[in-house]
Each structure stands twice: as structure tokens, then as C-alpha cells.
């Protein structure tokens, strides 16, 4: 019998231990903790609308909670009535002709993103990831065993990657392209021509597209967020769409998203979800039905408020020396280039990265922003303008005083 001591296995599985905490949630949590201590923090960190969920949606949820039908399991893919409402929205807004059988309702858009990568990506597969990117994408890719390949476009390109950049990054291991328009974190929106060019390139090379359309309803100045399947219908057999009610309807806490794709992909993702989480809360699903099929006036009112706030924050930041802020055409974020502020001394502090700069801004100005390292290269900040006009003015005024 061996006398050797048993090998000590790691307490945490390596694939989970390697996951980085969500930087956006981390900054938001720190800002809230400081507020709870009594500090007057102005937080531009959270990626959620500050509006209440529309009343007719809340009323539908109250009614649903009283109905015993909603006290039990439903199919893991979601309520048929909701999936049919999603089909109608997708045909109208995304320009994609799909059926209810191609839809899976998920616990928020984040689960849809995770399941899409988990279903398509094998160990070693490369995923082209336009940067700046949402902080969850690379972690979901790695959890699936894939390799994120960043393709960066800076402020000089309005944060929009080109086909030439994608082609330069393509290898024989490239399987998926992540496409997000309007973008989190930049608010950039690809034109119909740019979207078509990227879609045709993916079609030509047999590359899957995961298109995140969560911000498609939040566009400004007459901009249209062209769905990639509207631009290139032939791409339908190699495209997965992910979306949800969180941003458009101020329903981040209700946790209702969805993924749409070819039948075999949806069937495989449905098997995964049946073991992972089963069905989304029935009450939340009933609320989502009301959101998608009910009055849309609250959406219009929120979009108008975001448009006003967008101009307020862009003008304010661009008046501060060292901030270069392209005007976003969608979502509710601005993404200033702050490389001109790095390496300079402010109130005795000399930040050399946007991470250090964000920490200094929180300490010295009591303003919470998210550093560019959360979304790609250093040298940038993300600020959400999904907060009140007065808070935006106060936050910008504090930044102006700090960097003047």
C-alpha cells in the first residue's frame, strides 16, 4: 500500500477560479457602499435605466402572481405566448423571420450570451471580439473553452471595427464573431452598410455570428440599429440573436432575456437550460409579455430622456481638457478617450492607467466611473447617462473642477 500523501486538489475549479469579477458590478457596488456610509457619490457606473418599470407591466405581474397557473413549472424554453411576442418583435425590429420554436427565454440577456457561447464554442475555438467590449463576453467565451481574440477600434474610428481588421484577425481556428450594435460600452452603432459588409464577410468564411441586440431600441438622431439578419438574410443558418426586456423597458431586475437561432442550436441550448436553470419565473414572463405587446409610450418617453441626457453629458465632458468623447448613437453610455490625462499629476496623484485614474476620480471627486481595462485597452472611461439630469450636471461639474 502506498504511503504517499494524497495529492492536494485545488479547492476551486480552475475554470471558475479564472473568472474575473464583473468590473461594472464591482464599481457600482463600491459606489453604493460609499453612499451608504454617507458620502455624496455620483455614480455613472451602473448599466441600468433609472426609471421605474412601466405601470402596466407591473400590473400584469401582480395579476400573474394571483393566478395559480403561474405557480408551477412551464417548459424550459418559456411560455409560448411570450415566445410568440418575441417572434413578432424580432420580425419587426431585427428584420429576421423566425418561429417560436427558435426562441428560448432565459434568465436575462446575460444567460442568453452564456448559453450561446456554450452551445457553439469548443475548446480552442477562437471568437473574434470587437473591442471595447462588454465585460462579460470574454469570460463567457473562456468558460466555454474558447479563446477571445480582441479586435480593437479606438475613438478615431468611433469604436467601430472594419472588415479589414476582422480579416487580419481571422485564422483557421476562428469559429464565431461577436457583434454588438448599439454597443456596450461605447454606444457606437454600425451603419447599414457596415453591418452588411461584416455579415457578408462572415457568410463568405463560414463564421458564426452571435449578435447582441439588447440596446436595439435605444438609438438617437434618426439612427437605425440595423439587424445583421436584416442586412444579410442568408446568414440566418449561422447566426444567434440575444436580446431581452431589461434596457428598453427598465426591467433589469425582472431577469427576462432570450436567444434565437437555427433549430439544432436552439435544441442543444434548450437541453443545456433544462439542466442549468429550467424555466424563467412565470411572473416575470407574464410581465415581459405585457412589455412587448402593451403600450409603447413609456419606451418613447425614456428614449427621449436618454437623448437629452446624452447631449448633456457629451457636451459637458468635451468641455473638459483631456476628454475626447465621440457622440454615441445608441445605448446609454459615453466612452471618453482619456489618454491625455494619464501621466499627469492631479492633487498629488499621477495615474498612469485608466484604472488608477478611475480610483483617483472616486477618491478626489466622489464620482464613480468604470475604467477602460474592464472593456479592453487602458486609456478610456465608461460613464452611463442612465441617471437624472441633475446628477449628470453635478458629476460633470466635479470632473471639471478636478481636471481644471
N, C-alpha and C positions, 0 to 999 in steps of 0.2 A: 504494500500500500504506500502511495506517495506521501512524503512528509512535507512537500512543498506547500506553502501558504496559498490559499486560493487567490486568483487574480482579482484585484480590486476593480470592479466595473465603475464607470462614471455614474454619478447619481442622476444626472440629467442626460437624456439622449442628445447626441451631438447635433442632430438636425434642428432640434429645438433650442439647444443652448446657443447655437449660432445666430438665432434671430435677434435682430436689433429692435429695441423698443420703438414704437411709433413716436417719431420726434415731434409731430404735431400734437399728439395727445399729451406727450411729456411736457411740452412748453405750456399747453393750456392748463394742465394740472398744476404746474408750478405757479402760474398766474393766479389761479383760483385759490391756491393755498395762501399766497401773499395777500390777496384780497380778504380772505378770512381772518388774517392777522391784523386787518385794519389799514393796510397800505392802499393808496388810491391808484391801483393799477388800471391802465387802459390796455386791453388785450386785443391785438389783431391776430391772435393765434388760431382761434377755432374756425374750422371749416364747416360751419352750420349757420343757417339763417337765424336771425334773432327774432323772427316773427312767430306768433302762435300758429299752430295748425288751424286751417280754416274750420269754422264752427260746424259746417255741415258734415265735415269729415269726423269730427269729434262726436257729433250726434249719432252718426252711423255706427260708430264704435260702441257707444252706450247701448244702443238698441241691440247690437250684436251680442254684447255681453249678457243680455237678458234672455237671449234665445238659446235654448238647450242644444240646438243643432251645433252650436259653436263651442260646446263644452267637450268635444271628443276629437279623436284623430280624423284627419282627412288625408287624401292621397298626398304622398310626399311632394309631388310636383306642384301642388297648390290647388286651390279651388278653381273649377272650370270657369266660373263666371269671371274671376279675376284674370285668368289666362286669356280669355276672350277679350277682355278690356285692354290687356297688354297688346294683343294682336292688332286691335283697332288703332291704338296709339302708334305702334311700330309702323304700320302701313302709312299712316298719315304723316308722321314726323320723320321717321327714318327712311321712308321710301322703300321698305322691304316687305315683300309679300310672303308672310309666314302663316302657320296654323297654330292652334292652341297646343297641338301635340309637340311642337318645337319649343315650348316655353317651360321653364322650371322657375317657380317662385322660391326665392332664397331669403335668408335672414340678413337683409341689407345687401347693397351692392358689393360690399367687401367679400361676402361669401361667394357671390357670383364670380368675382375676379379669381378668388382662390380655386373654386371648382373648375373654372375654365382652364387655368394653367395645369391643375392636377389631372385633368382629363386629356389634355393634348400633349403635355411635355413629358418626355422620358429622360432618364439620366444621361447627361451630356448634351442634350439638345440645346441649341443656342436660341435666345429670344432677343430680337432687336428692340431696344428700349430707348426711344427718343427721350433726351434729357434737355431740360429739367423734367422730372417725372414725379408722380405721386409716390410717397414714401413706402407704400405697401407693395408696389409692383415687384421690386427686386426680391423682397423677402418671400413672396408667394412663388416666384419663379424658382428660387433656391429650394424651397420646401418640396417642390415637385421634382427636384433633381436637375433642374435646368441651369443654364449659365446665362445671366443677364449680360448683354453686350450694349453698353451705353453709346448712343449717337447724339452728340451734344450740338445744340444750336443756341448761340448766345443772343444778347439783346440786339446786336447788329442785324440779326436775322428775324427779329421779332419772335424768337424762340421756336421757329418752325423749321424742322429738318427738311432736307431736299432728297429727291430720289437718288441723286449722285452720292450723297452721304450714306444713304442706306445701302446702295450697291457696293460702296467701298467697304462696308462692314460685313457684307454677306459672305458666308463660307459654305462649304458643303455640309456643315452641321446646323445651319440656320433652318429653323422649323417655323417660328412664329414671329410676327411683328405685333407689338402693342401699339394701338392707335387711339389717341385720346384728343377729341376736339368737340367742344371747348376744353382747354387744358386746365387741370390742377397740377402744378401750382401757378401757371403763368397767365391764364385767361386767354391764351392765344387760340385763334380759330383758323383752321386751314380753309382756303378758298375752295370753291367747287373745282377749279382747275387743278389745284394742288392735290386735293383729295382724289380726283380721278387719276392723276398721274401715279400717285402712290398705290392706289388699288390696282391699276393695270400692271404696275411693276410686280406686285405681289402675285397677281394671277399668272403672269408670264413665268415666274420662277417657282410656282407651286408652294408659296409660303402662306401659312395660315395667318389670319388676322383676328386678333381679339380687339374689338372696338368698344371702348368705354364711352357711353353716351349719356352719362349721368347728368351732365350740365347742358344738354342739347336745347333745353327750353330757355336758358338764361343767356341770351345774346342781345346785342345793343346796336344802335345806329343803323338799323336795317340789315345787319349781318344775318346770314342764314348758315346754320350749322349743317352742312351737307352730310348726310349719312353715307358711309362708304359703299353700302349696297345700293343706294340711290345713284351714286356715281358710277359704280361698276356692278350691275346686277349679276353678271356671270361669276362673281366672286362668292356667291351665296353658299356654295358647297364647301368652302374653306374659310368661313367667317363665323365667329361667335360674337354676339352683341351682349353687352352687360349694361344694366340700367337700374333705375329704382325711383321711388317717390320722394326720397329724402330731401333733395335740394330744391326741386321745383315746388313742392307743396309744404315745405317746412316740417318735414316728418322724420327727421334724423333719428328720433328716439323710438319710432314705431317699428323699425327694422324690417322693411319690405323692399327687396330688390328682385331682379330676375336675370336669367341668362337665356339666350335664344341661339339655336344653332341647327345644323343638319341633324337628321333623325338619329343617326348612330351615335353622334356625340352627345346628344341630349339623353338618349337611353343610358349611356355609360355614366353620365353625370348624375342622372336620376338614381342609378344604383348606388353611387357614392353617397348622395344625400340621404338615401333611405337608411344608411348606417350611421351617417355623420350627425344629422340633426332632425331627420324626418320633416314633418310639415311646419311651416311658419305659423305662428299664433293666428288662429282663425279670426279673432277680433281685429288684429292688425290687417289681415287680408280683407275683411269687410270694409275697414276704413280706407284701404287702398282702392277698392272698387269705387267708393264714393268720390275719392280724389280724382280718379281718372275719368269717371263718367258724369260727375256733377258739375256745378257752375265753375267756370274758369276765371271769373273776375278777380278772385283773390290772387291768382297767379300773375295776372296782368299788373295788379297793384304792387305786388312785391317786386316784379321786374322793373317797374318804373322807379321804385325807391332805390333799387340797386344801381340803376343807370345814373341817378342823381348822385349817389354816394361815390360811384366810380369816378365821375368828373371831379368831385370834391377832393378825393384823395390823390388822384394823379396830378392835379394842378398844385396841390399843397406839397407833395413830395418833390416834384420837379423844380419847385422854387428853392429847395434846399441844396446848396452847393455839395456836389459829390453823389447825389442821387440821379440816376438815369432810369426813368420809368416809362417804358413803352405803354401806350394806351391799350389795355386789354379789350377784346371784342366780345368776350363771354365769361361765364362763371362769375365769381365774386372775389377775385384775388388780383392784387398787383404784385409784380415781381421786379423790384428795382435792382439794377446793377449798382453795387456799392464798392466796387474795387478801388475807386478813387479815395475812399475813406480809410482804407487799410494801410497800416504802416505809419499812420499819423497819430499824434498824441492828443487825447481828449480827456480833460480833467484828470490828468496824471496817468491815464491808461493808454497803451499803444496796442490796439488789436491788430493782429496780422491775418486773421481769418474771419469769415462772417460768423462763425460760431462764437469767437471771442467778442466780436462786435455786438452780437445779439445779447450776450451776457452783460456787456457794459451798458447797453441801452436799457435793459431791465433794471440794473442796479442804479444807474445815474438818472434816468428819465422816468422810471417806473412805467415803461411801455414794453409790452410783450410782443415780440415778432419771432418768426421761425427762420433759422439760418439756412443758407443755401445748401450746406452739407447734407441736409435731410432729403434733398431732391436732386443731388448731383454735385457739380463742382462748387467750391467755395467762391465767395465774392458776390453773393446775392442774398436778398431777404424776401420772404413771403409775408405779405400783410393781407388779411381778409378784411373786406369792407362790409361784411355782413354784421354790422353793428350800427348803433344810432349815429345820426349826423353830428350831434354834439360831441359824442365820444371820438368820432373821427377828427373833428376840429381840434379837440383838446390833445389827442395823441400826436397829430401833426405839429401842433404848436410846441409841444415838449421836444419833439425831434428837432424842430427849427432852433429852439434855444440851445440844445445840446451841441449842435454842429455849426452854430454861427460864430 
